[in-house]
């Protein structure tokens, strides 16, 4: 998966990860999170772990055979979540029992 800015946004919205109140306040204020700072790394790490757990849950829930497990990848889940975040933010998709979608975290980097 790609530890970008959209995936944590939607993972928070659907209740898979939480932000500390101080981080959520910074996001809502549009504050820049310095590259490599504790909040920025925490958001990315939580996203990576969450996507891996989602993948494990999908495989376990559908009883995917060993050969087919390779088709359930964190990259595919990342793509799905990224698109979902854009659709929710645009108002094209409404999620029941979801939190309000927060602003994405802002970090300057050469990577994205």
C-alpha positions as a LaTeX table, in Angstrom:
\begin{tabular}{lrrr}
\hline
Residue & $x$ (\AA) & $y$ (\AA) & $z$ (\AA) \\
\hline
Unk1 & 0.00 & 0.00 & 0.00 \\
Unk2 & 1.03 & 3.60 & $-0.43$ \\
Unk3 & 1.12 & 5.55 & 2.82 \\
Unk4 & $-0.35$ & 8.68 & 1.28 \\
Unk5 & $-2.86$ & 11.25 & 2.55 \\
Unk6 & $-6.21$ & 9.87 & 1.26 \\
Unk7 & $-6.14$ & 6.38 & 2.78 \\
Unk8 & $-5.84$ & 7.54 & 6.41 \\
Unk9 & $-8.59$ & 10.07 & 5.72 \\
Unk10 & $-11.08$ & 7.38 & 4.72 \\
Unk11 & $-9.84$ & 4.88 & 7.33 \\
Unk12 & $-10.66$ & 7.50 & 9.97 \\
Unk13 & $-14.02$ & 8.27 & 8.40 \\
Unk14 & $-15.16$ & 4.64 & 8.45 \\
Unk15 & $-13.85$ & 4.11 & 11.98 \\
Unk16 & $-10.91$ & 1.82 & 11.31 \\
Unk17 & $-8.31$ & 4.20 & 12.74 \\
Unk18 & $-8.57$ & 7.08 & 15.18 \\
Unk19 & $-6.68$ & 10.34 & 15.36 \\
Unk20 & $-5.54$ & 11.75 & 18.67 \\
Unk21 & $-7.62$ & 14.88 & 19.42 \\
Unk22 & $-4.49$ & 17.04 & 19.02 \\
Unk23 & $-3.82$ & 15.61 & 15.54 \\
Unk24 & $-7.46$ & 16.00 & 14.48 \\
Unk25 & $-7.36$ & 19.63 & 15.62 \\
Unk26 & $-4.23$ & 20.22 & 13.49 \\
Unk27 & $-5.89$ & 18.63 & 10.46 \\
Unk28 & $-9.01$ & 20.76 & 10.87 \\
Unk29 & $-6.85$ & 23.88 & 11.24 \\
Unk30 & $-4.97$ & 23.01 & 8.04 \\
Unk31 & $-1.64$ & 22.92 & 9.86 \\
Unk32 & 1.35 & 21.44 & 8.10 \\
Unk33 & 2.65 & 18.28 & 9.77 \\
Unk34 & 6.43 & 18.30 & 9.35 \\
Unk35 & 7.83 & 15.38 & 7.37 \\
Unk36 & 9.01 & 12.68 & 9.77 \\
Unk37 & 7.26 & 14.23 & 12.76 \\
Unk38 & 5.59 & 11.93 & 15.27 \\
Unk39 & 2.02 & 12.78 & 14.12 \\
Unk40 & 2.89 & 12.30 & 10.44 \\
Unk41 & 4.62 & 8.98 & 11.03 \\
Unk42 & 1.81 & 7.82 & 13.34 \\
Unk43 & $-0.81$ & 8.50 & 10.66 \\
Unk44 & 1.15 & 6.63 & 8.00 \\
Unk45 & 2.01 & 3.69 & 10.26 \\
Unk46 & $-1.59$ & 3.33 & 11.43 \\
Unk47 & $-2.74$ & 3.32 & 7.81 \\
Unk48 & $-0.31$ & 0.61 & 6.77 \\
Unk49 & $-1.23$ & $-1.61$ & 9.71 \\
Unk50 & $-4.95$ & $-1.01$ & 9.19 \\
Unk51 & $-4.85$ & $-1.94$ & 5.51 \\
Unk52 & $-2.95$ & $-5.13$ & 6.34 \\
Unk53 & $-5.57$ & $-6.04$ & 8.94 \\
Unk54 & $-8.38$ & $-5.32$ & 6.46 \\
Unk55 & $-6.65$ & $-7.65$ & 4.01 \\
Unk56 & $-6.39$ & $-10.37$ & 6.66 \\
Unk57 & $-10.06$ & $-9.93$ & 7.55 \\
Unk58 & $-11.15$ & $-10.20$ & 3.91 \\
Unk59 & $-9.14$ & $-13.37$ & 3.41 \\
Unk60 & $-10.49$ & $-14.88$ & 6.65 \\
Unk61 & $-14.11$ & $-13.91$ & 6.02 \\
Unk62 & $-14.38$ & $-15.33$ & 2.52 \\
Unk63 & $-12.26$ & $-18.39$ & 3.18 \\
Unk64 & $-10.04$ & $-17.66$ & 0.23 \\
Unk65 & $-8.04$ & $-20.67$ & $-0.90$ \\
Unk66 & $-4.28$ & $-20.48$ & $-0.63$ \\
Unk67 & $-3.72$ & $-19.84$ & $-4.34$ \\
Unk68 & $-6.33$ & $-17.06$ & $-4.43$ \\
Unk69 & $-4.96$ & $-15.24$ & $-1.36$ \\
Unk70 & $-2.40$ & $-13.56$ & $-3.59$ \\
Unk71 & $-5.24$ & $-11.80$ & $-5.40$ \\
Unk72 & $-6.28$ & $-9.98$ & $-2.22$ \\
Unk73 & $-3.52$ & $-7.39$ & $-1.95$ \\
Unk74 & $-2.96$ & $-4.32$ & 0.15 \\
Unk75 & $-2.37$ & $-2.38$ & $-3.08$ \\
Unk76 & $-5.88$ & $-3.21$ & $-4.35$ \\
Unk77 & $-7.37$ & $-2.27$ & $-0.99$ \\
Unk78 & $-5.39$ & 0.99 & $-1.09$ \\
Unk79 & $-6.74$ & 1.82 & $-4.58$ \\
Unk80 & $-10.30$ & 1.08 & $-3.46$ \\
Unk81 & $-9.97$ & 3.21 & $-0.32$ \\
Unk82 & $-8.32$ & 6.08 & $-2.21$ \\
Unk83 & $-11.18$ & 6.17 & $-4.73$ \\
Unk84 & $-13.76$ & 5.87 & $-1.95$ \\
Unk85 & $-12.23$ & 8.83 & $-0.10$ \\
Unk86 & $-12.45$ & 10.99 & $-3.23$ \\
Unk87 & $-16.07$ & 9.93 & $-3.83$ \\
Unk88 & $-17.10$ & 10.59 & $-0.22$ \\
Unk89 & $-15.36$ & 13.96 & $-0.19$ \\
Unk90 & $-17.08$ & 14.94 & $-3.45$ \\
Unk91 & $-20.46$ & 13.84 & $-2.09$ \\
Unk92 & $-20.85$ & 11.13 & $-4.74$ \\
Unk93 & $-20.99$ & 8.42 & $-2.06$ \\
Unk94 & $-22.70$ & 8.71 & 1.31 \\
Unk95 & $-21.60$ & 6.27 & 3.99 \\
Unk96 & $-24.06$ & 5.28 & 6.67 \\
Unk97 & $-22.80$ & 5.47 & 10.23 \\
Unk98 & $-19.57$ & 7.19 & 9.23 \\
Unk99 & $-17.77$ & 10.13 & 10.74 \\
Unk100 & $-17.48$ & 13.39 & 8.85 \\
Unk101 & $-14.55$ & 13.12 & 6.49 \\
Unk102 & $-11.67$ & 15.18 & 7.88 \\
Unk103 & $-9.22$ & 17.23 & 5.87 \\
Unk104 & $-6.24$ & 15.25 & 4.61 \\
Unk105 & $-3.00$ & 15.65 & 6.50 \\
Unk106 & $-0.63$ & 18.11 & 4.91 \\
Unk107 & 3.07 & 17.27 & 4.75 \\
Unk108 & 5.67 & 18.60 & 2.35 \\
Unk109 & 7.86 & 15.86 & 0.96 \\
Unk110 & 9.64 & 14.81 & $-2.20$ \\
Unk111 & 7.61 & 11.59 & $-2.18$ \\
Unk112 & 4.15 & 12.99 & $-2.99$ \\
\hline
\end{tabular}
